[in-house]
Amino acid sequence: MNPVIIRTITRVLVPFIQLFGLYIIVHGPVSPGGGFQGGVVVGSSMILVALAYGLDKAETMANHSYRIIMDCVGSLVYAGIGLIGIAAGGMFLQYGIIPLPFTPARINNLMIFLIGSAIGVHIMALVLSLFLHTAKEAEIDD
């Protein structure tokens, strides 16, 4: 197939794939899906960029430093929310007892959204990093 066609289709589809991935992350608490599934979809959109434009383009769009930062931020937000539950006198990820000026149901919804978003960011960076590192190793071996 002509590379121009592949690159044009990729350029058109990637924003919609990423938007769908964000939709999966945001609607995770109320529908099937969540942070893991949405993170895989968003990470896969960047893999599509790497396949269509090459590893250098994907590395430029999401370089190693940004991926490490996203991976760490996602993990720290997840762990931080869990530790807030311990600090409030409960168990890890028991966020219904966090003293916020909302009803316990609203606190649960907010924390589930934050945890899903953190997992989505973490998994997106992880999926893309795994692909890029594996592809670069295979490129070096050839």
C-alpha positions as CSV (number, residue, x, y, z in Angstrom):
1,M,0.0,0.0,0.0
2,N,1.1,3.5,-0.7
3,P,2.8,5.2,2.3
4,V,1.0,8.4,1.6
5,I,-2.3,6.7,2.0
6,I,-1.3,5.1,5.3
7,R,0.1,8.3,6.7
8,T,-3.0,10.3,5.7
9,I,-5.4,7.7,7.2
10,T,-3.2,7.7,10.4
11,R,-3.3,11.5,10.6
12,V,-7.1,11.5,10.3
13,L,-7.8,8.5,12.7
14,V,-5.3,9.1,15.5
15,P,-7.3,12.1,17.1
16,F,-10.5,10.1,17.0
17,I,-8.8,7.0,18.5
18,Q,-7.3,9.1,21.3
19,L,-10.7,10.8,21.9
20,F,-12.3,7.4,22.2
21,G,-9.6,6.3,24.6
22,L,-10.3,9.3,26.8
23,Y,-14.0,8.6,26.6
24,I,-13.3,5.1,27.9
25,I,-11.3,6.4,30.8
26,V,-13.8,9.1,31.8
27,H,-16.8,6.8,31.5
28,G,-15.1,3.9,33.3
29,P,-16.9,4.4,36.7
30,V,-20.4,4.3,35.1
31,S,-19.9,2.0,32.1
32,P,-17.7,-0.9,30.9
33,G,-14.1,0.3,30.5
34,G,-11.9,2.3,32.6
35,G,-8.3,3.5,33.0
36,F,-6.6,0.3,31.9
37,Q,-8.7,-0.1,28.7
38,G,-8.6,3.6,27.8
39,G,-4.8,3.7,28.4
40,V,-4.3,0.8,26.1
41,V,-6.4,2.5,23.4
42,V,-4.5,5.8,23.7
43,G,-1.1,4.1,23.8
44,S,-2.1,2.0,20.7
45,S,-2.9,5.2,18.8
46,M,0.7,6.3,19.3
47,I,1.9,2.8,18.2
48,L,-0.1,3.5,15.0
49,V,1.9,6.7,14.5
50,A,5.1,4.8,15.0
51,L,4.1,2.2,12.4
52,A,3.0,4.8,9.9
53,Y,5.7,7.4,10.3
54,G,8.5,5.5,11.9
55,L,10.0,5.2,15.4
56,D,11.7,8.6,15.3
57,K,8.4,10.4,14.8
58,A,6.7,8.6,17.7
59,E,9.7,9.2,19.9
60,T,9.6,12.9,19.0
61,M,5.8,13.1,19.8
62,A,6.2,11.3,23.2
63,N,9.8,11.3,24.1
64,H,11.3,9.1,26.8
65,S,11.3,11.9,29.5
66,Y,7.6,12.6,29.0
67,R,6.7,8.9,29.2
68,I,8.7,8.5,32.4
69,I,6.9,11.6,33.9
70,M,3.5,10.3,32.9
71,D,4.3,6.8,34.2
72,C,5.4,8.2,37.6
73,V,2.6,10.7,37.9
74,G,0.0,8.0,37.2
75,S,1.5,5.7,39.8
76,L,2.0,8.4,42.4
77,V,-1.6,9.7,42.1
78,Y,-2.9,6.1,42.5
79,A,-0.7,5.5,45.5
80,G,-1.4,8.9,47.0
81,I,-5.2,8.4,46.9
82,G,-4.7,5.1,48.5
83,L,-2.5,6.6,51.2
84,I,-5.0,9.4,51.9
85,G,-7.5,6.6,52.9
86,I,-4.9,5.3,55.4
87,A,-4.2,8.8,56.7
88,A,-7.9,9.4,57.2
89,G,-8.0,6.3,59.5
90,G,-9.2,3.7,57.0
91,M,-7.6,1.2,54.8
92,F,-5.7,1.6,51.5
93,L,-8.1,2.9,48.8
94,Q,-10.9,3.3,51.3
95,Y,-11.7,6.8,50.1
96,G,-15.3,7.0,51.4
97,I,-14.0,8.2,54.7
98,I,-11.8,11.0,53.3
99,P,-13.0,14.2,55.0
100,L,-14.2,16.3,52.1
101,P,-17.2,18.6,52.1
102,F,-19.2,16.3,49.8
103,T,-21.4,13.3,50.4
104,P,-19.7,9.9,50.6
105,A,-21.2,8.9,47.3
106,R,-19.7,12.0,45.6
107,I,-16.3,11.4,47.2
108,N,-16.4,7.8,45.9
109,N,-17.2,8.9,42.4
110,L,-14.5,11.6,42.5
111,M,-11.8,9.2,43.7
112,I,-12.8,6.5,41.3
113,F,-12.5,9.0,38.5
114,L,-9.1,10.2,39.7
115,I,-7.9,6.6,40.1
116,G,-9.1,5.6,36.6
117,S,-7.4,8.7,35.1
118,A,-4.2,7.9,36.9
119,I,-4.3,4.3,35.7
120,G,-5.0,5.5,32.2
121,V,-2.0,7.8,32.1
122,H,0.2,5.1,33.6
123,I,-0.9,2.4,31.2
124,M,-0.7,4.7,28.1
125,A,2.9,5.5,28.9
126,L,3.8,1.9,29.7
127,V,2.3,0.5,26.5
128,L,4.0,3.0,24.3
129,S,7.3,2.6,26.2
130,L,7.2,-1.2,25.9
131,F,6.5,-1.0,22.2
132,L,9.2,1.6,21.5
133,H,11.9,-0.1,23.5
134,T,11.1,-3.5,21.9
135,A,11.0,-2.0,18.4
136,K,14.4,-0.2,19.0
137,E,16.0,-3.4,20.2
138,A,14.7,-5.3,17.1
139,E,16.0,-2.4,14.9
140,I,19.5,-2.7,16.5
141,D,19.6,-6.5,16.1
142,D,18.9,-6.2,12.4
